[in-house]
Amino acid sequence: TGGNGAEVFKFQKGVSVDNIIQSINLLKDSTGVEAVLNDDQDIEFRSTEFGSAGVVAIEVLSEGAGGTFKSGLQGGPRAVGTDIQATVNGTVASGKGNQISLSTSTLSFSMTVEA
């Protein structure tokens, strides 16, 4: 489940890590979740959204005997991002996702921060 929707995936015993990643990424536009292979050769699930709109939730509905997918999930089954925080010229700016904005009598400012 991601910020855009949810999907149920079913993988058989012995499926390759690459196949799992490709299956998840095929639907990342409709779920808001993408998968990558990290430096430890583990699957890492990431939101395609920034800030509090960035949600990743993984629920293992069932797992065969000896399965390790559920026990291998690190960081819990759900993660939510946080919005950017910034101070501009000593004034706290508004932050939403990766966008900062500020409007005062002397300054009107907005910007998007690249990840």
C-alpha positions in Angstrom: 0.0 0.0 0.0 1.3 3.4 -0.9 0.1 7.0 -1.2 -1.7 6.3 -4.5 -3.3 2.9 -3.7 -2.9 -0.7 -2.8 -2.1 -3.9 -4.7 -1.9 -7.6 -3.8 1.1 -9.6 -5.1 1.4 -13.3 -5.0 4.9 -14.9 -5.3 5.7 -18.6 -5.4 8.6 -20.2 -3.5 11.9 -19.6 -5.3 10.9 -16.5 -7.1 13.9 -14.3 -7.9 14.5 -11.0 -6.1 14.6 -9.3 -9.6 11.2 -10.7 -10.4 9.7 -9.3 -7.1 11.2 -5.9 -7.8 10.0 -5.8 -11.4 6.5 -6.8 -10.4 6.3 -4.1 -7.7 7.8 -1.4 -10.0 5.4 -2.3 -12.8 2.5 -0.9 -10.7 4.4 1.9 -8.9 2.3 4.6 -10.6 -0.9 3.1 -9.2 0.4 2.3 -5.7 3.1 5.0 -5.1 5.6 2.3 -4.0 8.7 1.3 -5.8 11.3 -1.4 -4.9 15.1 -1.3 -5.3 17.9 -3.6 -4.4 19.9 -1.9 -1.7 23.7 -2.2 -1.0 23.0 -5.2 1.3 21.2 -7.0 -1.5 17.9 -6.7 0.3 14.7 -5.3 -1.3 14.0 -1.8 -0.2 10.5 -0.4 -0.5 10.3 3.4 -1.2 7.5 5.8 -1.7 7.3 7.7 -5.0 5.9 10.7 -3.1 7.6 13.2 -0.8 6.9 14.1 2.8 3.7 13.1 4.7 2.2 12.0 1.4 4.9 9.3 1.2 3.5 6.1 2.6 4.7 2.5 2.4 2.8 -0.3 4.1 3.6 -4.0 3.6 1.2 -6.7 4.8 2.1 -10.3 4.3 -1.3 -12.0 4.0 0.0 -15.6 4.1 3.4 -17.2 3.9 4.4 -20.8 3.3 6.2 -23.0 5.8 9.8 -21.7 6.2 9.0 -18.4 4.5 11.1 -15.4 5.6 9.6 -12.5 3.8 7.5 -11.3 6.8 10.3 -11.8 9.3 12.7 -10.0 7.0 10.8 -6.7 7.0 12.8 -4.1 8.8 11.4 -0.9 10.2 7.9 -2.3 10.8 5.1 -2.9 8.4 4.3 0.8 7.8 6.3 4.0 7.2 5.2 7.5 6.6 7.4 10.4 5.5 7.7 13.8 7.1 7.3 17.2 5.4 10.3 19.4 4.9 11.0 22.1 7.5 13.0 25.3 6.9 13.7 28.7 8.2 14.2 31.5 5.7 15.7 34.8 6.9 14.8 33.8 10.5 11.1 33.1 9.6 9.7 29.6 9.7 8.5 28.6 6.2 5.6 26.3 5.3 6.7 22.9 4.2 4.7 20.3 2.2 6.5 17.2 0.9 9.7 18.7 -0.7 8.3 22.2 -1.3 9.0 25.2 0.8 7.0 28.5 0.7 7.0 31.7 2.6 5.0 34.9 2.2 5.7 37.9 4.3 5.3 41.7 3.7 8.9 41.8 2.3 9.4 38.4 0.8 7.5 36.0 -1.3 9.4 32.7 -1.8 8.8 29.2 -2.9 11.1 26.4 -4.0 11.2 22.7 -4.6 14.1 20.7 -3.1 15.4 17.8 -5.2 15.9 14.5 -3.3 
